[in-house]
Amino acid sequence: MKDHFYAHGKLLLSGEYFVLNGAKALAIPTRFGQHLEVTEIPGNDGKLFWEAQDERGEIFLSVIFELNDFKSLEKKGEVSHFLLQDLLRAARAKNAEFLKQEKNVRAVSRLEFHSGWGLGSSSTLVYNLAAWAKVDALDLFFNVLDGSGYDVACAGAKEAVLYHLEGSVAVWRELCFEPPFANQLYFAYLGKKQNSSEAVRKFRNTSPDERVIEKISSITERMIRAVTATEFRALLEEHETVVASALQLDKVKDIHFNDFPGAIKSLGAWGGDFVMALAENKSFDTRGYFQMKGFETIFSFEEMLFKV
């Protein structure tokens, strides 16, 4: 037996934070994802040998589980194994036949992106494990993790995703999002990985404002329909203003990039993950601008977006 599973990473272009309260969000699957390869290996004592590799192929977590209840027998690496253990147990609860065998199994997960980038190391793991266990990925996610689930929807998407929650039910559809000004869009990593789970917990403690949710949803819908860089720039700036005002946070452009001739929008948990930049002048060297500021991880829209 040898099975292979794959999930796409994600970037949330609009709706950060407020997607948790029902705002419509726009997200794209990235060309960077995570692989999971599963193989039966010699032995019949019912063990799962899990090995997690980074984008360089180096092992950052190695765990041996009992297949009976996924008790960990041996663990190496500085990264916690508890999320993986919780997911395995939740998958078993949803599919009683999942790994109900006395054979030994080896599972190797491998990231294609640096875990600090915030492209979805957890969501891609959830999606791949759900595919292996033959259970619903979002159902598995909501049973173990806290969040909106948009990233899990992106993990299996082939195009951009328009996503929102109706109560506790996830509603989304795929759509083509490659605007005429796409070659003016860039993503730069600020180098300070944010804890998305912590950001979610903090936001959960705030009271939802229906007016803000409606504004964010409206901006998202207009972003999808935008046909000029000028229009899109205005929407990015409006989005930043709404979120900054609602959460009493500083805009990333005001802090670091007030000389940039266009819009810069925070993505995901504000403060250090990727930002999206749009220079309204087509000839402006956006990549060079960020490099001069000391940021080296920069992708064009074309370089970041997954394409079939």
N, C-alpha and C positions, 0 to 999 in steps of 0.2 A: 504494500500500500504506500502510495506517495501522492499527496495532495498539495496543491498550491493555491493560495488566496492572495488577493491584492486589494488595497484600499488607497484612495487618493487623500492627500492632505487638503487643507482648506484655508481660505482667507475670507473673513467677513468684511465686506465692503461697506455695508450700512447696517444700522440697527443694533450696534453693540449695546450691551446692557439691557436695553428696552425690549429686545426680542424675548427676554424672559417673561415680560408682562403682556405679550401679544402683539408687539409691533412687527410690521413686515420687515424682513431683512433680506438683503441681497448678498449671496456668497458665491465664490467660485471654487471648483475643485482644482488643485494644483497638479503640475506634472511630477511633483515630488510626493511619494507616498510611502507605504510600508508593505513589505512582503511577509507572508507566513507560509512556511513549508513544513509539512507534517509527514513523518515516515515511521512505519513500523520497524522496530529493531529487534535483534535476537533477545530472547528472554521472555518469561511468562509470569513474572512476579508482580505485574500490575503497577508499573511506574511510568510517570511522565517526566521526561528530561527536557526542560525548557531552557532555551538559550536565546538571549536578546542581544542583537548586534546593532551598533551604530552605523552611520553612513560610511565609515571607513572599514567596516567589517570587524571591528574590535568588540569583544564581548563585554557588556556592561552589567549584565545580570545573568546568573545561571542558577536554576532551581530544580530540585528533584521533588516531585509530588507523588504521593500515593494516589492511585486512581480511585480508591474506595471513597474517600471524602476530601481529597485534595489537600491533605495535611502535608506540610513541607517537611521533607526529611533532611535536606541539605540546601544551603543557600550561599552563593558567593556574589560579591558585588556590593557597591555602596547604595544602589537604588533599592527601594522597598519592593517587596514581592506581593504585598497585601492586595493591591488593586487586581493584579492578575489572579490571585487566589479567589477573590470575591467574584470576579467574572466567571471563572471556571465553575464555581459552586452555583452561581445563578443560572448559568447555561445548563448545568445538570438538572436544576430544579425545573427548568422549562422543557427539557428533553431528557427524560429518564434514561434513555439509551445512549446518551453521549458519553463516550469513553467507558462504558460498562463492559470491560473486558479484562482479561488477565494478562494480555500481551503488554509488551513495553512499547512506548511511543516516544519519538523524539520530535520536538517542535522548535523550529528556528525562526524567529522574527527578525527582520532586517529593515531598518529605517533608510530612506533615501535622502533625508534631510537632517540637519543638526537639531537635536532635541530642544535646544534653546530657542529655535526660531518661532515656536508656537504655531506650527502648521498642523498639529493634531496627532501627536504621538499616542495619546489615549484613545481618541475617536477612531483612528485607523486600527488600533488594537481591538477595540470593541467590534468594529465591523468585520474584521477578519475572523475573530473568534466566533462571532455569531454565524458567519457563513460556514465555518467548520462544524459547529454544533447543530446547524440547520434550525436556527431559531431567529426570530425577528430582531434585527440589530438595534432599532430604536427601543423596542421593548426591553432588551437586555440593558441598554444604556440607562434608561429611566429607573431600572431596578437597582442599579449600583452607583450611578454618578448623579450629580446635581448639575443642571444646565438646561439649555433649550433643546439640544439635540440637533441643531442645524449642521454641526460638524459631522455627525454620523450620516445625515442625509447626503452631504457632500462626498463622503467617502465612497459611495457607490454611484455617484452622478457622472454623467458624460458631458454635461453642460452646466452653466450657471444655475443656481437654485434660488427661487423666491420662496421664502420660508416664514411661517408664523405659527403661533400656538393659539388654538381655540380651546380655552380652558386647559386641560391636560392633554389634548389631542394635537399632534403635529400635522400641519397641513403644508404641503409644498408642491411645487411643480418645477420642472426643468425648463430653461429658456436659453435662447442664444443671446449672449451678451458680448458682442465684439463691436463696440461703437466706432464710428468713422475716425475718431481721435484716439483710438487705442494705442497708436504708436507714440503718443505723448504721455502715456501713463507709465509710471515707474513705482516699484516697491523697494523701500530701503529698510534694512533691519537696524534698529537702534542699539542693539547689543545688550539689552537689559531685560532678559526673559521675565515676563509677568506671570504670576500664579493665577491662572484663570479661575480655579476653584475658589480661591480666596476672594477674588473680585466678585464672583457670583454670590458668595455668602454675604459680603458687605452690601451688595445691591439688594439682596432679598430683605434686608432690614429696613430698606427705605419704602415709603408709601408710593404706590404707583400713581402717576398722574395721567389721566386719560387724554388730556390735551397734548401732552408731550408724546404719548404713544401715537396719537393721530398725526402729529406733525412728522414724526420719524417715518411712519408708514407712507405718508404723502411724498416725502422726499425720496424714499426708496422707489416708489412707483414712477416718479419723474426722472430719477436716475436711469431707469431702464429705458425710458423713452427719449432721453436726451440725444440730440444729433449734432450738437456743436460743443467745442471745448469751452466756450464762454458760458454756455448754459450749465454744463457739468461742473465747471469751477464754482459757479454760484451755489449749486446744490451742495457741494462738498463743504463750502464755507458755512452755509446755513446749518448743515448737520452738525458741524463742530460747535457752532454757537449754541444750538439747542442742547446738546449733551453737556457742554461746559457749564451752561447756566443751570441746568437741572441738577447736576451733581456737584456743582461748586468746584470744578476742576479747571486747571489752566490748559489752554490749547497748546498743542505741541509746536505749532508754528510760532506762537508768541514766545515760547521758551527757547527754542533752538534755531528756528529758521525764518526769522522775521525779514530777512533780505531776499527770500525766495520769490521770484516773479510769477506767482501762481498760487494754487491751493495745495495745502498739505493736510491730510486727514489721518488721525490715529485709527488703527485697525485693532479690533479685539479689545483686550484689557488695556486701557490707556497707560502709557508710561514707559514703554520700552520694547514692545514687539515691533512688527512692521508698521510703516506708515505708507500711505499712497500719495504720490505727488503728481500734480498736473501743472505743467508750465503752459500757459496759453500761447506763447510764441513757439511755433513749431521748430524753429532753429535753435532754441535754447538747449544747452548741453546739461540735461538733468543729472545724468550719471556722473559727469565730471563735477557738478556742483556738490553732490554728496561725497564724492571722493575727496574733494578739497576740504570738506568739513570733517574728514577722518572716518567716514563710514565706507566699508569695503563690500558689504553684502548687499548688492543692488541688482534687481532684475527688472527687465522691461515687462510689460503686460504679456507680450508674446512668449517670453522666456518662462513666465510663471504659470500661465493658464494651461490646464490639461486640454489636449485635443485628441479626438479619436483618430 
